[in-house]
């Protein structure tokens, strides 16, 4: 299954990273900041593209399975490390 992790930064740019996860198995998922890119499929109308990523005002993080089959996704713990 493919999983997307997204957020909008202070510049209103939508950033997303995609990662593959195994079905039916609890597993840690690690996404490095250098893997996160501006989302090529969606940007808010007020996004200020071309500026450096600014995570000083991230108000949400979205997790979305990118699979067309039915299933469940559970997030046990979410940790941000510097």
C-alpha positions as CSV (number, residue, x, y, z in Angstrom):
1,X,0.0,0.0,0.0
2,X,1.2,3.5,-0.7
3,X,0.8,6.2,2.0
4,X,1.0,9.9,1.6
5,X,2.0,12.3,4.4
6,X,1.1,16.0,3.7
7,X,1.1,19.4,5.4
8,X,0.9,23.0,4.5
9,X,3.8,25.2,5.6
10,X,3.9,28.9,6.6
11,X,4.1,29.9,2.9
12,X,0.8,28.0,2.3
13,X,2.7,25.5,0.1
14,X,1.3,21.9,0.3
15,X,4.1,19.5,0.8
16,X,3.8,15.7,0.4
17,X,5.9,12.6,0.7
18,X,4.8,9.1,-0.4
19,X,6.0,5.9,1.1
20,X,5.2,2.2,0.7
21,X,3.9,0.3,3.7
22,X,3.1,-3.4,4.1
23,X,-0.5,-4.4,4.7
24,X,-1.6,-6.1,8.0
25,X,1.7,-5.3,9.7
26,X,2.5,-2.7,12.3
27,X,5.7,-0.9,11.2
28,X,7.6,2.3,11.7
29,X,7.6,4.7,8.9
30,X,10.3,7.3,8.7
31,X,10.1,10.2,6.3
32,X,13.2,12.5,6.0
33,X,12.7,16.2,5.3
34,X,14.7,15.9,2.1
35,X,12.1,13.4,0.8
36,X,9.2,15.9,1.2
37,X,8.4,17.9,-1.9
38,X,5.8,20.5,-2.9
39,X,2.8,18.5,-4.0
40,X,2.8,18.3,-7.8
41,X,-1.0,17.6,-7.9
42,X,-2.4,20.3,-5.6
43,X,-1.4,23.7,-4.3
44,X,-3.6,26.2,-2.5
45,X,-4.4,29.3,-4.5
46,X,-2.4,31.5,-2.1
47,X,0.7,29.2,-2.1
48,X,3.9,31.2,-2.4
49,X,6.0,28.7,-4.4
50,X,9.7,29.0,-4.8
51,X,10.4,29.9,-1.2
52,X,12.3,27.6,1.2
53,X,10.1,25.3,3.3
54,X,9.0,27.0,6.5
55,X,7.6,24.6,9.1
56,X,7.3,27.2,11.8
57,X,3.5,27.3,11.4
58,X,2.3,23.8,10.4
59,X,-1.3,23.4,11.7
60,X,-2.0,19.8,10.6
61,X,-0.4,16.7,9.2
62,X,-2.6,14.5,6.9
63,X,-2.1,10.8,6.4
64,X,-3.9,9.2,3.4
65,X,-3.7,5.7,2.0
66,X,-3.3,5.8,-1.7
67,X,-4.8,2.4,-2.6
68,X,-8.0,1.7,-4.4
69,X,-8.8,-1.4,-2.4
70,X,-10.7,-1.2,0.9
71,X,-8.8,-1.5,4.1
72,X,-7.9,0.2,7.4
73,X,-5.1,2.5,8.5
74,X,-4.2,3.1,12.1
75,X,-1.7,5.6,13.3
76,X,-0.3,4.5,16.7
77,X,2.2,7.2,17.4
78,X,3.4,10.3,15.4
79,X,6.8,11.7,16.3
80,X,8.7,14.7,14.8
81,X,12.4,14.7,15.4
82,X,14.8,17.5,14.7
